[in-house]
Structures are given as structure tokens and as C-alpha cells.
Amino acid sequence: MSAHDDPSENAPLPDLHEAMLDEALEEKLFTDVGAVTELLGVFVKGGPTERASGDPVDFAEAVALWRRGEVRALQLRYRFERVEWFDTLLRTPKGTRLVRVGHRFAP
């Protein structure tokens, strides 16, 4: 198989979005993900030298840890309107950075 025959070479890149969130937008995100999506998994990252958890954690527990400032990052994986979204929330000196990647799969 040559590089020209590789189907992944022509695959479209996933949708990527970035934003800075204030507390009100964080709360809206948590409410929306909890209410209108099919939650696939939640992963947490503790301190700067800790790795992200290998196993998913309970959504409500992860949100509580985030609100208490006990985790450095969260990754919310969910399906909404036939797209799988990976939202990563990162604490920064300027606030919460959201990186959102959408994976569209053929019907």
C-alpha cells in the first residue's frame, strides 16, 4: 500500500474549538452536558505532576472536585447530535480554558 492508498490521509480533521470560560459558562456547560448529552466518560487530572486518571469517574463527583479546586483538568466525553465531543477544561492563571474536539463518524 502506498501513502496515496492510505484512507486516513484523506480523512477530515476533527472539529476543534477553544474558549476561555467564566464561572457562569462553566456552570452552563456542566448543566448542559449532564442534561442533554449521552455521557461517555469523565476523566480528571490532579496536580501538575499527576497523570490523568485512567478510569472514568462519576460526573457529579468530577464536577464537585472541579468546583472545590481539587483537580487541575477535566475531560468530559459525550455524544450530542451524532457527534462525539471531548471537552477538556484546564485551570490557567487567566481562568478556565476549554478545548473542544468533535469527532464525526459516518452514519
DSSP file (Angstrom, degrees, kcal/mol; ACC not computed):
  #  RESIDUE AA STRUCTURE BP1 BP2  ACC     N-H-->O    O-->H-N    N-H-->O    O-->H-N    TCO  KAPPA ALPHA  PHI   PSI    X-CA   Y-CA   Z-CA
    1    1 A M              0   0    0      0, 0.0     2,-0.1     0, 0.0     5,-0.0   0.000 360.0 360.0 360.0 128.8    0.0    0.0    0.0
    2    2 A S    >   -     0   0    0      1,-0.1     3,-1.6     0, 0.0     4,-0.4  -0.443 360.0-101.3 -89.1 168.7    1.4    3.4   -0.9
    3    3 A A  G >  S+     0   0    0      1,-0.3     3,-0.9     2,-0.2     6,-0.2   0.800 123.7  60.6 -59.1 -28.0    0.9    6.6    1.0
    4    4 A H  G 3  S+     0   0    0      1,-0.2    -1,-0.3     5,-0.0     0, 0.0   0.698 101.2  53.4 -73.7 -18.1   -1.7    7.5   -1.7
    5    5 A D  G <  S+     0   0    0     -3,-1.6    -1,-0.2     4,-0.0    -2,-0.2   0.485  79.3 111.6 -92.6  -4.3   -3.7    4.4   -0.8
    6    6 A D    X   -     0   0    0     -3,-0.9     3,-1.2    -4,-0.4     4,-0.5  -0.599  55.3-158.3 -75.3 113.6   -3.9    5.3    3.0
    7    7 A P  G >  S+     0   0    0      0, 0.0     3,-0.9     0, 0.0     4,-0.4   0.793  89.6  62.8 -65.2 -26.3   -7.6    6.2    3.7
    8    8 A S  G >  S+     0   0    0      1,-0.2     3,-0.7     2,-0.2    -2,-0.1   0.751  89.8  69.7 -69.7 -20.9   -6.6    8.1    6.8
    9    9 A E  G <  S+     0   0    0     -3,-1.2    -1,-0.2     1,-0.2    -5,-0.0   0.824 105.6  38.6 -64.0 -31.3   -4.6   10.5    4.6
   10   10 A N  G <  S+     0   0    0     -3,-0.9    -1,-0.2    -4,-0.5    -2,-0.2   0.401  88.6 119.1 -99.9   1.2   -7.9   11.9    3.2
   11   11 A A    <   -     0   0    0     -3,-0.7     2,-0.1    -4,-0.4    -3,-0.0  -0.439  69.9-112.9 -68.7 138.4   -9.9   11.8    6.4
   12   12 A P        -     0   0    0      0, 0.0    -1,-0.1     0, 0.0     3,-0.1  -0.397  31.6-108.5 -69.9 149.5  -11.1   15.2    7.6
   13   13 A L        -     0   0    0      1,-0.1     3,-0.1    -2,-0.1     0, 0.0  -0.456  41.4 -99.7 -71.9 150.0   -9.6   16.7   10.7
   14   14 A P        -     0   0    0      0, 0.0     2,-0.2     0, 0.0    89,-0.2  -0.297  43.5 -92.2 -67.5 157.0  -11.9   16.8   13.8
   15   15 A D  E     -A  102   0A   0     87,-1.6    87,-2.6    -3,-0.1     2,-0.4  -0.505  46.9-166.5 -66.2 135.0  -13.7   20.0   14.7
   16   16 A L  E     +A  101   0A   0     85,-0.2     2,-0.3    -2,-0.2    85,-0.2  -0.995  11.4 172.4-131.6 130.7  -11.6   21.9   17.2
   17   17 A H  E     -A  100   0A   0     83,-2.7    83,-3.1    -2,-0.4     2,-0.3  -0.980   9.5-167.0-136.1 147.1  -12.7   24.9   19.3
   18   18 A E  E     +A   99   0A   0     -2,-0.3     2,-0.3    81,-0.2    81,-0.2  -0.983  15.0 157.7-133.1 147.2  -11.1   26.8   22.1
   19   19 A A  E     -A   98   0A   0     79,-2.0    79,-3.4    -2,-0.3     2,-0.5  -0.984  37.9-120.9-159.3 158.4  -12.6   29.3   24.6
   20   20 A M  E     -A   97   0A   0     -2,-0.3     2,-0.4    77,-0.2    77,-0.2  -0.922  34.4-154.4-102.0 132.7  -12.0   30.9   28.0
   21   21 A L  E     -A   96   0A   0     75,-3.1    75,-1.2    -2,-0.5     2,-0.2  -0.861   7.8-152.6-111.3 140.4  -14.9   30.3   30.4
   22   22 A D     >  -     0   0    0     -2,-0.4     4,-2.3    73,-0.1     5,-0.2  -0.464  45.2 -89.9 -92.8 178.9  -16.1   32.3   33.3
   23   23 A E  H  > S+     0   0    0      1,-0.2     4,-2.4     2,-0.2     5,-0.2   0.874 126.5  54.0 -60.2 -38.5  -17.9   30.6   36.2
   24   24 A A  H  > S+     0   0    0      1,-0.2     4,-2.1     2,-0.2    -1,-0.2   0.911 110.5  45.9 -64.3 -41.7  -21.3   31.2   34.7
   25   25 A L  H  > S+     0   0    0      2,-0.2     4,-2.5     1,-0.2    -1,-0.2   0.867 110.3  54.5 -69.8 -35.1  -20.3   29.5   31.4
   26   26 A E  H  X S+     0   0    0     -4,-2.3     4,-2.6     2,-0.2    -2,-0.2   0.949 109.4  47.6 -58.8 -48.3  -18.7   26.6   33.3
   27   27 A E  H  X S+     0   0    0     -4,-2.4     4,-2.6     1,-0.2    -2,-0.2   0.896 111.1  50.8 -61.7 -40.6  -22.0   26.0   35.2
   28   28 A K  H  X S+     0   0    0     -4,-2.1     4,-2.9     2,-0.2     5,-0.2   0.914 110.0  50.6 -63.5 -42.0  -23.9   26.1   31.9
   29   29 A L  H  X S+     0   0    0     -4,-2.5     4,-2.9     2,-0.2     5,-0.3   0.944 111.9  46.5 -59.8 -48.8  -21.5   23.6   30.4
   30   30 A F  H  X S+     0   0    0     -4,-2.6     4,-2.2     1,-0.2    -2,-0.2   0.911 114.5  47.9 -61.5 -42.4  -21.9   21.2   33.3
   31   31 A T  H  X S+     0   0    0     -4,-2.6     4,-1.8    -5,-0.2     5,-0.2   0.941 114.4  45.7 -63.3 -47.7  -25.7   21.6   33.3
   32   32 A D  H  X S+     0   0    0     -4,-2.9     4,-2.9     2,-0.2     5,-0.3   0.930 113.6  48.0 -63.3 -46.8  -25.9   21.1   29.5
   33   33 A V  H  X S+     0   0    0     -4,-2.9     4,-0.8     1,-0.2    -1,-0.2   0.912 115.5  46.0 -61.4 -41.8  -23.6   18.0   29.5
   34   34 A G  H  < S+     0   0    0     -4,-2.2    -1,-0.2    -5,-0.3    -2,-0.2   0.793 122.4  34.7 -70.2 -28.1  -25.5   16.5   32.4
   35   35 A A  H  < S+     0   0    0     -4,-1.8    -2,-0.2    -5,-0.2    -3,-0.2   0.825 126.7  23.8 -99.3 -35.0  -28.9   17.1   31.0
   36   36 A V  H  < S+     0   0    0     -4,-2.9     2,-0.3    -5,-0.2    -3,-0.2   0.303 103.2  73.8-124.1  10.8  -28.9   16.8   27.2
   37   37 A T  S  < S-     0   0    0     -4,-0.8     2,-0.9    -5,-0.3    43,-0.2  -0.779  76.6-115.1-119.5 166.6  -26.0   14.6   26.2
   38   38 A E  E     -B   79   0A   0     41,-2.6    41,-2.3    -2,-0.3     2,-0.3  -0.889  40.0-139.9 -96.5 104.0  -25.1   10.9   26.3
   39   39 A L  E     +B   78   0A   0     -2,-0.9    39,-0.3    39,-0.2     3,-0.1  -0.489  26.1 177.5 -71.7 127.5  -22.2   11.0   28.7
   40   40 A L  E     -     0   0A   0     37,-3.0     2,-0.2     1,-0.4    38,-0.2   0.684  59.9 -37.0-102.5 -25.2  -19.4    8.6   27.6
   41   41 A G  E     -B   77   0A   0     36,-1.7    36,-3.0    14,-0.0     2,-0.4  -0.840  42.1-139.3 169.0 154.4  -16.9    9.2   30.4
   42   42 A V  E     -B   76   0A   0     15,-0.4    15,-2.9    -2,-0.2     2,-0.4  -1.000  19.2-172.2-132.3 132.2  -15.2   11.8   32.6
   43   43 A F  E     -B   75   0A   0     32,-2.3    32,-2.6    -2,-0.4     2,-0.3  -0.954   6.2-155.4-126.6 144.5  -11.5   11.9   33.4
   44   44 A V  E     -B   74   0A   0     -2,-0.4     9,-3.2    30,-0.2     2,-0.4  -0.866   8.0-157.2-121.2 153.4   -9.7   14.0   36.0
   45   45 A K  E     -BC  73  52A   0     28,-2.4    27,-2.6    -2,-0.3    28,-1.7  -0.998  12.9-165.2-126.2 126.1   -6.1   15.3   36.3
   46   46 A G        -     0   0    0      5,-0.5    26,-1.0    -2,-0.4    -1,-0.2   0.719  53.9  -4.9 -77.1-117.8   -4.9   16.3   39.8
   47   47 A G  S >  S-     0   0    0     24,-0.1     3,-1.2    25,-0.1    -1,-0.1  -0.074  82.5 -88.6 -75.7 177.1   -1.8   18.3   40.3
   48   48 A P  T 3  S+     0   0    0      0, 0.0    -1,-0.1     0, 0.0    -2,-0.0   0.771 126.8  41.0 -60.4 -28.8    0.7   19.4   37.8
   49   49 A T  T 3  S+     0   0    0      2,-0.1     2,-0.2     0, 0.0    -2,-0.0   0.464  96.3  97.8-100.3  -1.0    2.9   16.3   38.0
   50   50 A E  S <  S-     0   0    0     -3,-1.2     2,-0.2     1,-0.1     3,-0.1  -0.605  70.7-126.8 -87.3 147.3    0.0   13.8   38.2
   51   51 A R        -     0   0    0     -2,-0.2    -5,-0.5     1,-0.1     3,-0.1  -0.526  35.5 -92.9 -83.3 157.9   -1.3   11.9   35.2
   52   52 A A  B     -C   45   0A   0     -2,-0.2    -7,-0.3    -7,-0.2    -1,-0.1  -0.387  55.1 -88.5 -65.8 149.8   -4.9   12.0   34.3
   53   53 A S        -     0   0    0     -9,-3.2    -1,-0.1     1,-0.1     4,-0.1  -0.316  27.6-147.2 -61.1 141.2   -7.0    9.1   35.8
   54   54 A G  S    S+     0   0    0     -3,-0.1    -1,-0.1     2,-0.1    -2,-0.1   0.769  82.6  58.1 -79.3 -26.3   -7.0    6.0   33.6
   55   55 A D  S    S-     0   0    0      1,-0.1    -2,-0.1   -14,-0.0   -14,-0.0  -0.813  93.7-107.6-105.9 144.4  -10.5    5.1   34.7
   56   56 A P        -     0   0    0      0, 0.0     2,-0.3     0, 0.0   -13,-0.2  -0.333  33.3-147.2 -65.1 151.5  -13.6    7.3   34.2
   57   57 A V        -     0   0    0    -15,-2.9   -15,-0.4    -4,-0.1     2,-0.1  -0.777  31.6 -79.7-115.1 163.6  -15.0    8.9   37.3
   58   58 A D     >  -     0   0    0     -2,-0.3     4,-2.6     1,-0.1     5,-0.2  -0.378  37.5-130.9 -62.4 136.3  -18.6    9.8   38.2
   59   59 A F  H  > S+     0   0    0      1,-0.2     4,-2.5     2,-0.2     5,-0.2   0.926 106.0  47.3 -56.7 -50.9  -19.8   13.0   36.5
   60   60 A A  H  > S+     0   0    0      1,-0.2     4,-2.2     2,-0.2    -1,-0.2   0.890 113.1  49.6 -62.1 -39.4  -21.2   14.6   39.7
   61   61 A E  H  > S+     0   0    0      2,-0.2     4,-2.5     1,-0.2    -1,-0.2   0.919 110.8  49.7 -64.4 -43.5  -18.0   13.7   41.7
   62   62 A A  H  X S+     0   0    0     -4,-2.6     4,-2.4     1,-0.2    -2,-0.2   0.911 110.9  49.1 -62.5 -43.1  -15.8   15.2   39.0
   63   63 A V  H  X S+     0   0    0     -4,-2.5     4,-2.8     2,-0.2    -1,-0.2   0.908 111.0  50.5 -63.6 -41.8  -17.8   18.4   38.9
   64   64 A A  H  X S+     0   0    0     -4,-2.2     4,-1.9     2,-0.2    -2,-0.2   0.915 110.3  49.5 -62.7 -43.0  -17.6   18.6   42.7
   65   65 A L  H  <>S+     0   0    0     -4,-2.5     5,-2.6     2,-0.2     6,-0.6   0.910 112.1  49.3 -60.2 -42.6  -13.8   18.1   42.6
   66   66 A W  H ><5S+     0   0    0     -4,-2.4     3,-1.5     1,-0.2    -2,-0.2   0.938 109.6  50.2 -62.3 -48.0  -13.6   20.9   40.0
   67   67 A R  H 3<5S+     0   0    0     -4,-2.8    -1,-0.2     1,-0.3    -2,-0.2   0.841 110.7  50.1 -61.5 -33.8  -15.7   23.3   42.0
   68   68 A R  T 3<5S-     0   0    0     -4,-1.9    -1,-0.3    -5,-0.2    -2,-0.2   0.495 113.6-119.3 -82.6  -3.1  -13.6   22.7   45.1
   69   69 A G  T < 5S+     0   0    0     -3,-1.5    -3,-0.2    -4,-0.4    -2,-0.1   0.749  75.1 129.5  74.2  23.6  -10.4   23.3   43.0
   70   70 A E      < +     0   0    0     -5,-2.6     2,-0.4    -6,-0.2    -4,-0.2   0.520  61.3  53.5 -91.0  -5.8   -9.1   19.8   43.8
   71   71 A V        -     0   0    0     -6,-0.6   -25,-0.3    -5,-0.1   -24,-0.1  -0.956  63.6-151.2-129.0 150.4   -8.3   18.9   40.1
   72   72 A R  S    S+     0   0    0    -27,-2.6    19,-2.1   -26,-1.0     2,-0.3   0.783  80.5   9.1 -87.1 -30.9   -6.3   20.7   37.6
   73   73 A A  E     -BD  45  90A   0    -28,-1.7   -28,-2.4    17,-0.2     2,-0.4  -0.993  57.0-160.0-151.2 153.2   -8.1   19.5   34.5
   74   74 A L  E     -BD  44  89A   0     15,-1.9    15,-2.8    -2,-0.3     2,-0.5  -0.977   5.7-157.5-129.6 145.1  -11.3   17.6   33.5
   75   75 A Q  E     -BD  43  88A   0    -32,-2.6   -32,-2.3    -2,-0.4     2,-0.6  -0.979   8.3-165.9-124.0 121.4  -12.1   15.8   30.3
   76   76 A L  E     -BD  42  87A   0     11,-3.1    11,-3.0    -2,-0.5     2,-0.5  -0.912   2.8-167.9-104.2 122.4  -15.8   15.3   29.5
   77   77 A R  E     +BD  41  86A   0    -36,-3.0   -37,-3.0    -2,-0.6   -36,-1.7  -0.954  23.6 146.4-113.0 125.4  -16.5   12.8   26.7
   78   78 A Y  E     -BD  39  85A   0      7,-2.4     7,-3.5    -2,-0.5     2,-0.4  -0.968  42.7-121.8-153.0 164.2  -20.1   12.8   25.4
   79   79 A R  E     +BD  38  84A   0    -41,-2.3   -41,-2.6    -2,-0.3     2,-0.3  -0.946  29.8 169.5-113.7 133.6  -22.2   12.3   22.4
   80   80 A F  E >   - D   0  83A   0      3,-2.6     3,-1.1    -2,-0.4   -43,-0.1  -0.956  69.5 -12.0-146.1 124.0  -24.5   15.0   21.2
   81   81 A E  T 3  S-     0   0    0     -2,-0.3     3,-0.1     1,-0.3    -1,-0.1   0.913 128.1 -52.5  50.3  52.2  -26.4   15.0   17.8
   82   82 A R  T 3  S+     0   0    0      1,-0.2    23,-0.7    22,-0.1     2,-0.4   0.645 117.0 109.3  62.5  20.3  -24.3   12.1   16.4
   83   83 A V  E <   -DE  80 104A   0     -3,-1.1    -3,-2.6    21,-0.1     2,-0.6  -0.988  63.8-138.2-122.8 134.3  -21.0   13.7   17.2
   84   84 A E  E     -DE  79 103A   0     19,-2.3    19,-3.6    -2,-0.4     2,-0.4  -0.826  24.8-162.7 -91.1 124.9  -18.6   12.6   20.0
   85   85 A W  E     -DE  78 102A   0     -7,-3.5    -7,-2.4    -2,-0.6     2,-0.5  -0.877  14.9-162.9-111.1 138.7  -17.2   15.6   21.8
   86   86 A F  E     -DE  77 101A   0     15,-2.6    15,-2.1    -2,-0.4     2,-0.6  -0.962  12.8-171.8-117.3 108.9  -14.2   15.7   24.1
   87   87 A D  E     -DE  76 100A   0    -11,-3.0   -11,-3.1    -2,-0.5     2,-0.6  -0.907   1.8-167.6-102.0 121.2  -14.2   18.8   26.2
   88   88 A T  E     -DE  75  99A   0     11,-2.9    11,-2.4    -2,-0.6     2,-0.5  -0.949   2.7-162.3-110.9 122.6  -11.0   19.4   28.2
   89   89 A L  E     -DE  74  98A   0    -15,-2.8   -15,-1.9    -2,-0.6     2,-0.4  -0.905  10.2-173.3-104.5 128.0  -11.2   22.1   30.9
   90   90 A L  E     -DE  73  97A   0      7,-2.5     7,-2.8    -2,-0.5     2,-0.4  -0.973  22.6-129.3-124.8 133.1   -7.9   23.4   32.1
   91   91 A R  E     + E   0  96A   0    -19,-2.1     5,-0.2    -2,-0.4   -19,-0.0  -0.681  36.5 170.9 -78.6 129.9   -7.2   25.8   35.0
   92   92 A T  E >   - E   0  95A   0      3,-2.3     3,-1.5    -2,-0.4    -2,-0.0  -0.876  49.8-103.6-131.0 165.3   -5.0   28.6   33.9
   93   93 A P  T 3  S+     0   0    0      0, 0.0     3,-0.1     0, 0.0    -2,-0.0   0.777 123.7  49.7 -59.5 -24.4   -3.9   31.9   35.6
   94   94 A K  T 3  S-     0   0    0      1,-0.3     2,-0.3     0, 0.0    -3,-0.0   0.461 125.1 -88.5 -93.7  -1.9   -6.4   33.7   33.4
   95   95 A G  E <  S- E   0  92A   0     -3,-1.5    -3,-2.3     2,-0.0     2,-0.6  -0.927  72.6 -18.3 130.9-157.9   -9.4   31.4   34.1
   96   96 A T  E     -AE  21  91A   0    -75,-1.2   -75,-3.1    -2,-0.3     2,-0.5  -0.783  53.6-155.0 -94.8 124.2  -10.7   28.1   32.7
   97   97 A R  E     -AE  20  90A   0     -7,-2.8    -7,-2.5    -2,-0.6     2,-0.5  -0.858   6.8-158.1 -98.2 128.5   -9.6   27.2   29.2
   98   98 A L  E     -AE  19  89A   0    -79,-3.4   -79,-2.0    -2,-0.5     2,-0.5  -0.927   8.9-174.0-107.3 127.3  -11.9   24.9   27.2
   99   99 A V  E     -AE  18  88A   0    -11,-2.4   -11,-2.9    -2,-0.5     2,-0.5  -0.989  11.1-170.7-117.7 120.4  -10.6   22.9   24.4
  100  100 A R  E     -AE  17  87A   0    -83,-3.1   -83,-2.7    -2,-0.5     2,-0.5  -0.947   7.6-174.0-119.1 127.2  -13.4   21.0   22.5
  101  101 A V  E     -AE  16  86A   0    -15,-2.1   -15,-2.6    -2,-0.5     2,-0.5  -0.982   9.0-156.9-121.4 128.9  -12.8   18.4   19.8
  102  102 A G  E     -AE  15  85A   0    -87,-2.6   -87,-1.6    -2,-0.5     2,-0.7  -0.918   0.7-160.4-109.0 126.0  -15.7   17.0   17.8
  103  103 A H  E     - E   0  84A   0    -19,-3.6   -19,-2.3    -2,-0.5     2,-0.5  -0.906   8.2-162.4-107.6 110.2  -15.3   13.6   16.2
  104  104 A R  E     - E   0  83A   0     -2,-0.7     2,-0.4   -21,-0.2   -21,-0.1  -0.786   6.4-164.0 -93.8 132.4  -17.9   13.0   13.4
  105  105 A F        -     0   0    0    -23,-0.7    -2,-0.0    -2,-0.5     0, 0.0  -0.886  29.4 -97.6-116.4 147.8  -18.4    9.4   12.4
  106  106 A A              0   0    0     -2,-0.4    -1,-0.0     1,-0.2     0, 0.0  -0.322 360.0 360.0 -60.6 142.1  -20.1    8.2    9.2
  107  107 A P              0   0    0      0, 0.0    -1,-0.2     0, 0.0   -25,-0.0   0.506 360.0 360.0 -66.5 360.0  -23.8    7.3    9.8
